[in-house]
């Protein structure tokens, strides 16, 4: 606690260092900028806007390129797991399979010929008719032929998988949220064809100010409300907190909704209310209202007296600081009025007045 007080003292007494004390006449009456003290709660609610989305969703895309010849879904269609979503023209894939199969057959025949030849040459070597170098040459030829067989077999497998991937299936049951292409359109690898929302769980994706990143933790309880769904009042919890603020200085926060009502749909606007608990409890006052006390370990504020229209220098106990706010544990009560700015030019007991519009 002492470092906080010393820091406050250093900032408010620096301007007065090195001056000789002089007798100052009764200062003129000043208008102060008032601040009404409000007791700080140990927690506060933060309301964040967001959108409902399916907890499980998939952007469906082909793993191969081609011409789309079949599209079996539209927006809002319900599909079952394994249903065919779309199909590419497979003529080219079948031709590639035929070519790869023929290549494998040629490679296999060549490998068989090289094996038989190697067997004959090995017998000649054992009889002493050929040299070790000659046998090594035929052995290398056979090894090369076997490598060609393996490469041809791998190519055939690759072409077969490409044919299988020319059909796009639904990975699970759900509802088609969007369709992004038209029949007979050329599509490439990874190009979104449709978006599928799985049945069941829903969540809210909200953007939270990055200054809240350290206070948002997975597992925290959240209240979800929707203006379009009467009496929703859904309960949820944080399941994921992003760590990349980006250009907008916000972080994505995902909130899972418990037991969502049947009329709650992906794409609806929602708001998530999160209760944040303050780590340091205290009454917040403006930093500019703090002035130095008679000793180094004391800080004060000017408290306004309504009966006399004067300010009194009263000591306070500081528990911490957050930005331009000082947290006070003792010395002030809720409803007190203090000078919020210009405290450095006020004197204890000085007559002041409040702005006319201050309530």
N, C-alpha and C positions, 0 to 999 in steps of 0.2 A: 504493500500500500504506500509506503514512503516514497518509492520512485515516482508514483503518479502525482503525489502532492508536490514533490520537488519540481517535476516538470511543469505543473501548473504555476507554481510560484515563479519559476524562471521566466515564463512567458508573460506574466502580468506585472512583474516588477522591473523588467529590463529598462523600460522607458524612464523610470524615476532614479536610476543609479547616478551617483555623482553630483546630485543637486543639494544645495544647502537649504535647510528648513527655514521658511519665512512665515511671518504672520499673514494670514489671508483673511480679508474681510468677509462678512456674510455673503456667500455667493448668491447670484440672482436665481430666481426660480426657473427651473428647466422643465421641459416636457420630456418624459422618458419613454423609451420603447418598452412596454410592459410584457411580462410573460407570466401566465397563470400556471402555477404548479399543479401538475396532475400526477397522482400516484400511478406508478408503472405496474402493470400486471406482470405476473411471472410468465405469461404466454400471450401470443397474439395469433390471430387467424390471417392467413394469406390466401387470397382468392385468385386462381389462375385460370385463364380461358384455355380451352382445348377442343379436340375432336374425338368422337367415338370411333374406334376401329376394332376389327376382329383381332382377338388375341393370337390366333393362328391364321396366317394369310400367305399366299404365294403368288408371285409374279410368274406366270407360266410362259415358258419360252422353249424353242427348239434348240437342240445341241448341234444341229446341222443346218446348212443353208439350202434353200430351194424355193420352188413355186408352191404357194398354198392352193391346193385344189379342193379342200374340204374344210368347212368351218361349221361346227355343230352346235354352237352356243350363241346366245344373245345376253345382253345385260339382264340381270335378275333371274336368270335360269338357275334352277337347282340341279345339281349333278351328283351322282354317286361315285364312290371311290372306284377308280379304274375306267370310268367312262371316257370315250374318245372325244377329246376337245377339238382337235384339228388334225389334218393329214397333209403331207407334202407329196408332190409328184415323185413317185418312186422309180420311174423308168431308168434314170441315170444310175441310181444306186444298184438296181438289178444288173445293169450292164457291167458295172464295176465288179460286182460279185462274180459274174460269169468270167470276166477277164482274170480276176484273182484266182478263181478255181482252175482255169486252164493253166495259168502260170504254175500253180502248185502241182498239177499233174505232170507238167514237163520237168519241173525240178525233181519230183519224186522219181521219175523214170531215169533221169540222168544220175541221180544218187545211187539207184539200184545198179546201173551199168558200172559206175565207178566202184561199187562194193564188190561186184563179181570180178572185175579186173584186178582189184587189190588182192582178192583171195588167190587168184592164179599167180600173180607176181610174188606173193608171199611164199607159195609152194616152190617157185623157181629159186627164190632166195635161199630157202632152207636146203635146196639141192645144190647150191653153190653156183647157179647159172647167172645170177645178176648180182650187182654190187649193192651194198647198203644205201648208197646215194640214190640208185634207181628206185629201190623200194620206198625210200622216203618221198620221192617225187610222186609216186602213185598214192601214197598215204595222204599227202597234202591235197591231192586232187579230190580224193574221197571226202576229206574234212570240209573242203570248200563246197562240194555238192550238198552235203548235209546242212551246211549253214544256209544255202539257198532254199532248201526245203523249209527250214524253220522260218525264214523271212517271208516266204510265200504263204505259209500257214498263218503267220501273224497278219499279213495283208488281207487274207480272206476273212479272218476274224474281225478286222477293222471295218471292212466293207459290210459285213453282216450286221455289226452293231450300228453302222450308219443307216442301214435300211430300217432297223428296229426303231431308231430315233427319229425316223421320218413321221412317226405317229406320236401325237402328244396326248398323254393320259392325265386324268385328274388324280392327284396324289391322295386325296381324301374327299369325303362328302362335304358339300357346302353350297354356297351361292356365288354365281359369277357377278362380281362387282362391276367390272369394266371389260369391254372388248376393244382392242386397239387396232385391229387389222380388218381387211376385207378379203373375200375369196379372190384367188388368182393374183394376189400380191406377192412380190418377191420378198422373202424374209431372209435374214441372216442370223448367224449364231448369236443367241442371247437377246434377240429382239423380242420385247414383250408382246405376247399374243393376247393374253387375258389375265385378269386378276381374280383370284379365287379366295373368298372368305370362308373359313371353316365354320361349321356349326358349333354352337356352344359359347365359349368365353368371349367377353368383350373387355376392352380396356380404353383408357383415355390417354391421349398423347398431348401433353401441355408443354409450353415453353416457359421456363422459370428464369427470372433474372439471375445472372451469374453470381451476384453477391450472396445468393441463398445456397450456393453449391455445397458449402460445408455444413449446412443445417438439414439438408434433405438426405434421408437415409432409407435404403430399401427396408420395407417392413413397417414404415410409419403409416398410421391410419389416415384415411382421406374420406371426405364427404363429397359426393358427386351429385350435382344438380343439373337439370335440363329445363329450359324455359318451355320447350315443346312437349314435354312429358309431365303431365300433372302428377304431383305426389311421388316423384321418383325418389329423391332422398336416398340415393344408393350409397352403400358403404363400399369402401375399397381400401387398397393399400399400395404403396409405392413398390414396384418390382424392379425398376431400373432407373438409374440416374446417369445421364450423359456427362462426359468430361471435356467436351469440345464446345466452347462458347461461340466460336465463329464470329462473323461480322456483326451479328445482331446483338451480341453480348447476352445471349440467352442460352440455356442448356435444355436439352430435351429430357422430359421426365415422363415415364410410363407408369400409369396407375391401373392396376387390375381391379375390375368391378366384381363384387361378390353378388351372386344370384341376380343378374340383370333381368328386368321385366321383359316380357315378350315383345312389347312395342318399342324397345330400345334398339336402334339400328345403326350400323356403321355409317359414318359421314355426318351424324348429327352433332351440332354444336353443344358443348357442355362446359361446365366450370367445376374445378376441383378446389375444395377448401382444405387447407392443411394448417394444423395448429402447430406453431413453432414455439418452443420453450426457450426463454432467454437464459443463457448461461450465467450472466451476471445480473442480479436483481438490484434495482435501485430506482430512485426518482430521477427522471431525465430533466436536465436544465441546459440552456445554451452555454457553450464554452465561454462566450464573450461576456457572460454575466458574472464570472468568477474574478475576484480581486484578491490582492495579497492581504495577509493579516499582519498583526504586530510581530509575530515570530515566523521562522521559516517553515515550521511544520503545521501552519494554519492557513486555511483559505476561507474567504468570506464571500457573501453576496449582499447587495443592497435590497433590504426588504421594505416594501411600501406599507406605511401605516395609514389606513383610511381616515382615522380620527384626526390626525394632525397634518395629513398631506405631506409627510416627510418620509425620508428613507433612513433606515437604520442599518448599520453594518453588523451583520450577524454571522457567526462562524458556522461552517458546515463540515460534514464528514464525507469525503469522497471515497467511493468504492471502485470506481473504474471510469473509463472513457471509451466512447465509440464514435470515431470521426469527430464531428463538431458538437457532440453531446457529452456532458459529464453526468455520471450517475452518482446520486447522493443518497446516503443511508440515514443521516441525522441532520437536524437543523432546520428543516422545512416541513410544512404540512400541506396537504391537499387544499387548494384554494388560495394559498399565499400568492402575492403578486411581487415579483422581483424585477429589477431593472435588467432587461435582456441585452442591452447594448450601451456603449458609452459609459460603462461603470468606472472607467479610469479617470473620468473628470468629475465624478460626484464626490461629495463629502458626507461623512456621517452626520445625520441630523438635517441635511439640506432639504429645503422645501422644494417639492416637485409637483407636477400635474400630469395627469394621464391624458392621452388623446381623447377627443370628444367621441370618437366612434368605438372606443373600447368598452366592451360590455362586462 
